[in-house]
């Protein structure tokens, strides 16, 4: 029988209901940082909304069922990097980790069990078991039923009113977290801040990334770097795929002496050219790995690719991996990792020394590995921006962008839209294309994200391939580089204020036209991105209330209406909200290192007085966590009929930016 939930207040607008005895390891226990209580107390202490019946739960047959009431027009969002919808009302979502699901099941690369309601609240389920959410598609007989006779009801449809959403969690233990609004964005912000705040990657991580073919040597990689500079392609990161190791699938984690005879010299040569090095790996250990014998007592009873998986909840395992990585990778300047194959690779009945089974380890393996690698960079006081192929609840504080093996561009855009509801960073990477047009469309989406990458590990494609559109791609990546100060400011809001950097239209605007839009999104507070897909030269874009300007032509568009746009391949519909001030830097070939001054051009859109608070720090260390940061307070005002810009305050501890000029677009 369902019983009303008992809630305990944790922070303003946040409550927890504990079902069963707590367990020592859950996704939330693996969060990057403790709750950001100072930031949370700055939000209003909003009560829970009124429900038609009290939120309730029952435990039976080794499972927990929770139930919340639904209103007729209520929409439901979130649940990680969903690929097939943004608004999940009427759908069932089973939240297991899977980077390549073949059905519309709800499984995805980061199946975060955090459901967000358009009524302005969110509910998170903290459990090692994969929950299934029934998003307004069940009819408990305890609630009113309204049967209609099909033969006599005019215009009969199978649709019936559903009065609740439910979640089913295997097992007999789970913590439920309730995050109030009053808006959906407020609820999401509370969740992100309770998980420690959003990630703040290094400034260089916002540059362009290029992953080279799998078996490249040091000389081939260095030659590719030289070509990138010769083609005037801005680029900050070179990613090495499995061939850098002496053995991969499973992994040795050791540099191959044939392809990389001098790893330290290679990493330094790359740094001299302005490139950071990112290394591919996964968690399955080869027998030839130097720490294999150390972790052998802590292995699972099932292998993959003939490699064995240690229990990464065990301190001895983490220490062994960290010691080798610290000595062979970080000590010579490696800047990050791409953590692969951590999604549903184990049978459910696998067993680990800690007592976890395969289902549970599949749900948290990605988080265990990201937490381990992040700790290495923290002890070095050097920020990383890395990649991972699986995540879960509470992972928004790790500077790891998610990726998958699927390449459908519409899914990529939908996942960008969904990323904000769970506070995740998603990489719509480019792996290849069948035409110059597709190449441009994929590059455009990647360039207007928080992780811009060409992954040529299998295709060997170069950024300048498809010669007919090479200038378009070059200009696009130059624009992306110019936007780095804006993107970095957006990530500072993610960290300190809990505002997700990419937001679905429904998360940003309450207008009904935005409720189910899954092919346009907000990038920060100012930019609305509406991608075109291969084969398209036109599309409809909804611009919410207010004024908007085309980013490239500065043409004005009225808000609160749909616009039919016809654009050449060189243009992407990106609009700037009226009242925005965009901070732009020069199109460097790579992001300047800490200590190098960056001149800013401030572009103000609109004819009304406006302002911008611009974050600044050294861009590389964790000094910001101890107060080594500050803000530029900028205002644009109309004086004697003309717009003028000025600095009103400067609280910076580290001064990276210098204002060079203002531009006004009216």
C-alpha positions in Angstrom: 0.0 0.0 0.0 1.3 3.5 -0.9 2.3 5.7 2.1 3.0 9.4 2.1 6.7 10.2 2.0 8.4 11.8 5.0 10.7 14.6 4.0 13.7 16.1 5.8 14.9 19.6 4.9 18.5 19.7 3.8 18.8 23.3 2.4 16.5 26.1 1.2 14.1 24.4 -1.2 15.7 21.0 -0.9 14.3 17.9 0.9 15.2 14.2 1.2 13.0 11.2 1.8 14.9 8.1 2.8 13.5 4.7 1.8 15.2 1.8 3.5 18.6 1.7 5.0 21.2 3.9 3.3 24.1 2.3 1.4 27.7 3.4 1.5 28.1 3.9 -2.2 25.5 5.6 -4.4 25.9 8.0 -7.3 25.5 11.1 -5.0 28.3 9.9 -2.7 30.6 10.1 -5.8 29.7 13.8 -6.5 32.7 16.0 -7.2 32.2 18.3 -4.2 29.9 18.7 -1.2 26.8 20.8 -1.5 27.5 24.5 -2.3 25.5 25.7 0.7 26.5 29.4 0.4 25.2 29.5 -3.1 22.1 27.6 -2.2 21.2 30.0 0.6 21.1 32.8 -1.9 18.1 31.2 -3.6 14.6 31.8 -2.2 13.3 29.2 0.3 10.5 28.1 -2.0 8.1 25.6 -0.5 6.9 22.4 -2.3 4.1 23.0 -4.7 0.6 21.7 -3.9 -0.2 18.2 -5.1 -3.6 16.7 -5.6 -2.4 13.8 -3.4 0.7 13.6 -1.2 3.8 12.1 -2.9 3.9 8.5 -1.8 5.8 5.3 -2.1 5.7 1.6 -1.3 8.3 -1.2 -1.0 7.4 -4.7 -2.0 8.8 -7.6 -4.0 12.3 -6.2 -3.7 11.4 -2.9 -5.4 10.3 0.6 -4.5 7.5 2.4 -6.3 7.1 6.2 -5.9 4.2 8.2 -7.2 3.6 12.0 -7.7 0.4 13.6 -9.0 0.2 15.2 -12.4 -1.8 18.1 -13.7 -3.4 18.0 -17.2 -0.9 20.4 -18.8 2.2 19.4 -16.9 5.3 18.5 -18.9 8.2 16.3 -17.8 11.9 16.7 -18.7 15.4 15.6 -17.8 16.5 12.0 -17.2 20.0 12.5 -18.6 21.1 12.6 -22.2 17.9 11.3 -23.8 18.2 11.0 -27.5 14.6 10.8 -28.8 12.6 13.4 -27.0 12.9 16.5 -24.7 9.4 16.4 -23.3 8.9 12.9 -21.9 5.2 13.2 -20.9 3.5 10.0 -21.9 6.7 7.9 -22.2 8.5 5.2 -20.3 12.1 5.8 -19.6 14.3 2.9 -18.2 17.5 4.5 -17.0 20.4 2.0 -17.6 23.8 3.1 -18.9 24.2 2.5 -22.7 26.1 4.6 -25.2 24.4 2.8 -28.2 20.8 1.9 -27.4 18.9 0.6 -30.4 15.4 1.3 -29.1 13.5 4.2 -27.5 13.9 2.8 -24.1 15.3 5.6 -22.1 18.8 4.1 -21.8 21.5 6.6 -22.6 25.2 7.4 -21.9 24.3 9.4 -18.8 20.9 8.2 -17.5 20.6 10.7 -14.6 17.4 9.8 -12.6 16.4 13.4 -12.1 12.9 14.3 -13.4 12.0 18.0 -13.8 8.4 19.2 -14.0 7.1 22.2 -15.8 5.3 23.0 -12.5 8.7 24.1 -11.2 10.2 21.2 -9.2 12.5 18.3 -9.7 12.9 14.8 -8.1 16.1 12.8 -8.0 16.5 9.1 -7.2 19.8 8.2 -5.6 20.3 4.4 -6.1 22.8 2.0 -7.6 19.9 0.4 -9.4 18.6 1.6 -12.7 15.2 3.3 -12.1 12.3 3.2 -14.6 10.2 6.4 -14.9 6.6 6.2 -16.1 6.1 9.8 -17.2 2.3 10.0 -17.1 1.5 6.7 -18.7 0.2 4.5 -15.9 -3.3 4.2 -14.4 -3.3 3.0 -10.8 -6.8 1.9 -9.9 -6.5 3.9 -6.6 -6.9 7.0 -8.8 -10.0 8.1 -10.7 -10.7 6.3 -14.0 -12.7 7.7 -16.9 -13.7 4.9 -19.3 -15.3 5.9 -22.6 -17.4 3.5 -24.8 -15.6 3.4 -28.1 -18.7 2.6 -30.1 -20.7 5.5 -28.9 -18.1 8.2 -28.1 -17.7 10.7 -31.0 -14.1 11.0 -32.1 -13.0 8.4 -29.6 -9.2 8.1 -29.1 -7.2 5.7 -26.9 -5.9 8.7 -25.0 -7.1 8.9 -21.4 -6.2 11.3 -18.6 -3.2 10.2 -16.5 -3.1 11.6 -13.0 0.4 10.6 -11.9 4.0 9.9 -12.8 5.8 7.0 -11.2 9.3 5.6 -10.8 10.2 2.0 -10.0 13.6 1.3 -8.3 14.8 -2.3 -7.9 15.9 -3.2 -4.4 14.7 -1.9 -1.1 16.9 1.2 -0.6 16.9 4.6 -2.2 17.1 8.3 -1.3 14.7 10.7 -3.0 15.6 14.4 -3.3 13.1 17.1 -4.0 14.2 20.4 -5.4 11.7 23.2 -5.5 11.5 26.1 -8.0 9.6 28.3 -8.4 10.8 27.8 -12.0 12.2 24.7 -13.7 15.5 26.5 -14.0 15.5 27.2 -10.3 14.9 23.5 -9.5 17.8 22.5 -11.8 20.1 25.1 -10.3 19.3 23.7 -6.8 20.2 20.2 -7.9 23.5 21.3 -9.5 24.5 23.3 -6.5 23.6 20.5 -4.1 25.9 18.3 -6.2 28.7 20.8 -5.5 28.2 23.2 -8.4 28.9 22.8 -12.1 32.3 22.0 -13.6 34.7 24.8 -14.5 37.1 23.4 -17.0 40.3 25.3 -18.0 40.0 28.0 -20.5 42.0 26.1 -23.1 39.5 23.3 -23.0 37.1 25.5 -24.8 39.3 25.5 -27.9 39.0 23.1 -30.8 40.0 19.4 -30.2 41.4 17.1 -32.9 41.8 13.3 -32.2 44.3 11.7 -34.6 44.1 8.2 -36.1 44.5 5.2 -33.8 48.1 4.1 -34.7 49.7 7.6 -35.1 53.3 7.9 -33.9 54.7 10.9 -32.2 56.2 12.2 -35.4 52.9 11.7 -37.3 51.0 13.6 -34.5 53.6 16.4 -34.5 53.3 16.6 -38.3 49.5 16.9 -38.0 49.9 19.7 -35.5 52.2 21.6 -38.0 49.6 21.1 -40.7 46.8 22.4 -38.5 48.8 25.6 -37.9 49.7 25.9 -41.6 46.0 25.7 -42.5 45.3 28.4 -39.9 42.9 26.1 -37.9 42.6 27.2 -34.3 43.3 24.1 -32.1 44.2 23.5 -28.5 44.0 19.7 -27.9 45.4 16.7 -29.7 43.8 13.4 -28.6 45.7 10.1 -28.9 43.7 7.0 -29.4 44.5 3.3 -28.4 47.7 3.1 -30.3 49.7 5.2 -27.9 49.8 2.2 -25.5 51.9 -0.9 -25.6 48.7 -2.8 -25.3 45.0 -1.8 -25.6 41.7 -3.6 -25.3 42.7 -4.3 -22.5 45.0 -1.5 -21.4 48.6 -1.4 -20.3 48.5 2.4 -19.8 52.2 2.5 -20.8 53.6 4.5 -23.7 54.5 2.3 -26.8 58.3 2.8 -27.2 58.1 2.2 -30.9 55.6 4.9 -31.7 56.5 7.2 -28.7 60.2 6.6 -27.8 60.3 9.9 -25.8 56.9 10.7 -24.3 58.1 13.6 -22.3 59.8 15.2 -25.3 56.7 14.6 -27.4 54.4 16.3 -24.9 56.8 19.2 -24.5 57.1 19.6 -28.3 53.3 19.7 -28.5 53.1 22.3 -25.7 55.7 24.4 -27.6 53.2 24.5 -30.5 50.3 25.4 -28.2 48.7 21.9 -28.0 47.6 19.9 -24.9 47.7 16.1 -25.0 44.7 14.0 -24.2 45.0 10.2 -23.8 42.4 7.5 -24.5 42.0 4.7 -22.1 39.4 2.4 -20.3 39.3 0.6 -17.1 40.0 -3.0 -18.2 43.5 -4.0 -17.2 45.9 -6.1 -19.4 48.0 -8.8 -17.7 51.1 -6.9 -18.9 50.0 -3.7 -17.0 52.7 -2.9 -14.4 50.1 -2.7 -11.6 48.1 -5.8 -12.6 49.5 -8.0 -9.8 48.6 -5.2 -7.3 45.0 -5.1 -8.4 44.6 -8.8 -9.0 43.0 -9.5 -5.6 40.4 -6.9 -6.4 39.2 -8.1 -9.8 35.7 -8.9 -11.0 34.9 -12.5 -11.9 34.1 -11.4 -15.4 36.4 -10.0 -18.1 35.9 -8.1 -21.3 38.2 -8.1 -24.4 40.2 -10.7 -22.3 41.0 -7.8 -19.9 39.9 -7.8 -16.2 38.1 -5.0 -14.4 39.3 -4.1 -10.9 36.8 -3.0 -8.3 37.4 0.8 -8.5 35.6 1.3 -5.2 38.7 -0.2 -3.5 41.5 2.3 -2.3 44.3 -0.1 -3.3 43.1 -0.2 -6.9 42.8 3.6 -7.1 46.2 4.1 -5.6 47.9 1.7 -8.0 46.4 3.3 -11.0 47.1 6.8 -9.7 50.7 6.1 -9.0 51.3 4.9 -12.5 49.3 7.7 -14.2 51.0 10.3 -12.0 54.5 9.1 -12.9 54.0 8.3 -16.6 51.4 10.8 -17.7 50.8 13.9 -15.5 54.4 14.4 -14.5 55.3 15.0 -18.2 52.4 17.3 -18.8 49.5 15.2 -20.1 46.4 17.3 -19.8 43.5 14.8 -19.7 41.9 11.5 -20.6 39.2 10.1 -22.7 37.6 7.3 -20.6 36.0 4.7 -22.9 34.1 1.5 -22.5 32.5 2.2 -19.1 28.9 1.7 -20.2 27.1 -1.6 -19.8 30.1 -3.7 -20.6 29.5 -6.2 -17.8 26.9 -9.0 -17.3 24.4 -8.2 -14.6 25.5 -11.2 -12.5 29.2 -10.2 -12.4 30.6 -9.9 -8.9 33.1 -7.5 -7.3 35.0 -7.9 -4.0 33.1 -4.9 -2.5 29.8 -6.8 -3.0 28.6 -4.8 -6.0 27.2 -6.7 -9.0 27.4 -6.0 -12.7 24.3 -3.9 -12.8 25.4 -1.7 -10.0 29.0 -1.3 -11.4 27.7 -0.5 -14.9 25.7 2.4 -13.3 28.7 4.0 -11.6 31.9 2.8 -13.4 32.1 6.1 -15.4 31.8 8.2 -12.2 34.4 6.1 -10.3 36.9 6.6 -13.1 36.2 10.3 -13.5 36.5 10.8 -9.8 39.9 9.0 -9.8 41.3 11.0 -12.7 40.0 14.3 -11.4 41.8 13.7 -8.1 45.1 13.4 -9.9 44.8 16.8 -11.5 43.6 18.4 -8.3 46.7 17.3 -6.4 48.7 18.9 -9.1 46.6 22.1 -8.9 46.0 21.9 -12.6 42.5 21.7 -14.1 41.7 19.1 -16.7 39.0 19.0 -19.4 38.5 15.3 -20.2 35.9 13.0 -21.8 33.9 10.0 -20.5 31.3 7.7 -21.9 29.1 7.1 -18.9 27.8 9.1 -15.9 25.0 9.3 -13.4 23.4 11.5 -10.7 25.6 14.1 -9.1 28.3 14.1 -11.8 27.8 17.7 -13.0 30.8 18.9 -11.1 33.4 16.9 -13.0 35.1 18.6 -16.0 34.4 15.7 -18.3 32.4 16.0 -21.5 30.2 13.0 -22.4 30.3 11.3 -25.8 28.8 8.2 -27.4 29.3 5.9 -30.4 26.1 7.1 -32.1 26.5 9.8 -34.8 23.0 10.9 -35.6 23.1 14.7 -35.8 19.5 15.2 -34.8 20.1 13.0 -31.7 23.2 15.1 -31.0 21.2 18.3 -31.0 18.5 16.7 -28.9 21.1 15.6 -26.4 22.4 19.1 -26.2 18.9 20.3 -25.4 18.6 17.6 -22.7 22.0 18.2 -21.2 20.9 21.2 -19.2 18.2 19.5 -17.2 20.9 17.2 -15.7 23.8 19.7 -15.6 25.9 17.7 -18.1 28.5 18.7 -20.7 27.8 16.9 -24.0 30.2 16.7 -26.9 28.5 16.6 -30.4 31.8 15.5 -31.9 32.4 15.3 -35.6 33.6 11.8 -36.8 33.3 12.2 -40.5 30.8 13.2 -43.3 29.6 12.0 -46.7 29.6 15.4 -48.3 30.9 18.9 -47.8 27.4 20.1 -46.8 27.1 17.4 -44.0 30.7 18.3 -42.9 29.7 22.0 -42.4 26.4 21.1 -40.6 28.2 18.8 -38.2 31.0 21.4 -37.6 28.4 24.1 -36.9 26.7 22.1 -34.2 30.0 21.2 -32.6 31.3 24.8 -32.7 28.2 26.0 -30.8 28.7 23.6 -27.8 31.0 23.5 -24.8 33.2 20.7 -26.4 34.2 21.1 -30.0 36.0 18.1 -31.4 36.9 16.3 -34.6 37.4 12.6 -33.8 39.4 11.2 -36.7 40.6 8.0 -34.9 39.0 5.8 -37.5 38.4 8.0 -40.5 41.7 9.9 -40.6 39.7 13.0 -41.8 41.4 16.4 -41.5 39.7 19.7 -40.6 40.6 21.1 -44.0 39.2 18.2 -46.0 36.2 18.9 -48.3 38.1 21.7 -50.0 34.9 23.4 -51.3 33.8 24.2 -47.8 37.2 24.5 -46.1 37.1 28.3 -45.8 33.6 28.0 -44.1 35.0 25.6 -41.5 38.1 27.7 -40.9 35.9 30.8 -40.3 33.5 28.8 -38.1 36.4 27.6 -35.8 37.8 31.1 -35.7 34.4 32.4 -34.5 34.3 29.7 -31.9 37.7 30.8 -30.7 36.5 34.4 -30.5 33.6 33.3 -28.3 35.8 31.6 -25.7 35.5 34.5 -23.1 31.7 34.3 -23.4 31.7 30.5 -23.1 34.0 30.7 -20.1 31.8 33.2 -18.4 28.9 30.8 -19.0 30.7 28.0 -17.3 31.5 30.3 -14.3 27.7 30.7 -13.9 27.4 26.9 -14.1 29.9 26.5 -11.3 29.0 29.4 -8.9 25.2 29.8 -9.7 24.3 26.3 -10.9 23.0 27.6 -14.3 23.5 24.9 -16.9 25.5 26.3 -19.9 23.2 24.8 -22.5 19.5 24.9 -21.9 16.5 23.6 -23.8 14.0 26.3 -24.8 11.5 24.9 -22.3 14.1 25.3 -19.5 14.7 29.0 -20.3 11.2 30.2 -21.5 7.7 29.5 -20.2 6.0 30.1 -23.5 3.9 27.2 -24.6 5.6 27.2 -28.1 8.9 26.2 -26.3 7.5 23.2 -24.4 8.7 20.4 -26.8 11.2 22.1 -29.0 14.1 19.7 -29.5 16.1 21.3 -32.4 17.1 24.7 -31.0 18.7 25.7 -27.7 20.2 28.4 -25.6 24.0 28.6 -25.3 24.4 30.7 -22.2 22.2 33.6 -21.5 22.6 35.4 -24.8 22.8 33.0 -27.8 20.0 31.0 -29.3 21.3 28.3 -31.7 19.0 26.7 -34.3 21.0 24.2 -36.3 20.3 23.2 -39.9 20.7 19.5 -40.8 22.1 17.9 -44.0 19.8 18.4 -46.9 18.2 21.6 -45.4 18.6 25.1 -46.7 15.7 26.5 -44.6 14.0 26.0 -41.3 11.5 27.5 -38.9 12.9 29.1 -35.7 10.9 30.2 -32.7 12.2 33.4 -31.1 10.8 34.0 -27.7 9.5 37.3 -26.5 11.9 40.2 -26.8 14.2 41.4 -29.5 16.9 39.2 -31.3 19.7 39.9 -33.6 21.4 37.5 -36.1 24.9 36.9 -34.8 26.6 37.2 -38.2 24.6 39.9 -40.0 23.2 41.8 -37.0 19.8 41.8 -38.6 17.0 42.4 -36.1 14.2 39.9 -35.5 11.1 40.4 -33.4 10.4 37.8 -30.7 7.3 36.0 -29.6 6.9 34.5 -33.1 8.1 31.9 -35.6 10.4 32.9 -38.4 11.0 31.0 -41.7 14.7 31.3 -42.6 16.4 30.5 -45.9 20.2 30.4 -45.5 23.2 29.5 -47.5 25.5 26.7 -46.2 27.9 29.3 -44.8 25.3 30.6 -42.3 23.9 29.0 -39.2 20.9 30.5 -37.4 22.4 31.9 -34.3 20.6 34.8 -32.6 21.7 37.2 -29.8 19.2 38.3 -27.3 18.7 42.1 -27.2 20.4 43.5 -24.2 23.3 41.1 -24.4 27.0 42.2 -24.3 29.2 39.6 -26.0 32.9 39.6 -24.9 35.0 38.5 -27.9 38.7 37.8 -28.1 41.0 37.6 -31.2 40.9 34.4 -33.2 44.1 33.0 -31.8 45.5 29.8 -33.1 45.2 28.5 -29.5 43.9 29.9 -26.2 46.6 32.0 -24.5 48.2 30.4 -21.4 47.7 31.8 -17.9 49.5 35.1 -17.4 49.1 36.3 -21.0 46.8 39.3 -21.4 43.7 38.9 -23.7 42.2 42.0 -25.3 38.4 42.0 -25.5 36.0 43.5 -27.9 32.7 44.1 -26.3 29.7 43.9 -28.7 26.5 45.3 -27.2 23.2 44.4 -28.9 20.1 46.6 -28.5 19.3 50.2 -27.9 18.5 50.1 -24.1 20.7 50.4 -21.1 22.3 47.0 -20.2 25.1 45.4 -18.2 27.4 42.4 -18.1 29.2 40.8 -15.1 32.3 39.1 -16.6 34.2 36.5 -14.7 38.0 36.3 -14.7 40.6 34.0 -13.2 43.9 32.4 -14.3 42.0 29.8 -16.4 44.2 26.9 -15.4 44.5 26.2 -11.6 42.1 25.7 -8.8 42.8 29.1 -7.3 39.2 30.1 -7.9 38.2 27.7 -5.2 40.1 29.8 -2.6 39.0 33.2 -3.9 41.5 33.8 -6.6 39.0 35.3 -9.1 36.9 38.3 -9.6 34.6 40.2 -12.0 34.5 43.0 -14.4 31.3 45.0 -14.1 30.4 46.5 -17.4 27.6 48.8 -18.4 26.3 50.2 -21.7 24.1 53.3 -21.4 22.5 55.8 -23.8 23.9 59.3 -23.4 22.7 62.1 -25.6 21.2 59.6 -28.0 24.3 57.5 -28.3 25.2 54.2 -26.7 28.5 54.3 -24.7 30.2 51.6 -22.7 32.2 51.8 -19.5 33.7 49.7 -16.7 32.0 50.4 -13.4 33.9 48.1 -11.1 36.8 45.6 -11.2 37.1 43.1 -8.3 39.6 40.7 -10.0 42.4 39.0 -8.2 43.8 37.8 -11.5 43.6 40.1 -14.5 43.5 38.2 -17.8 41.2 40.4 -19.8 41.8 44.0 -21.1 39.0 45.9 -22.8 40.1 47.1 -26.2 36.9 48.6 -27.7 33.1 48.6 -27.7 30.8 47.9 -30.7 27.1 48.8 -30.6 24.5 47.0 -32.6 21.1 48.7 -32.6 
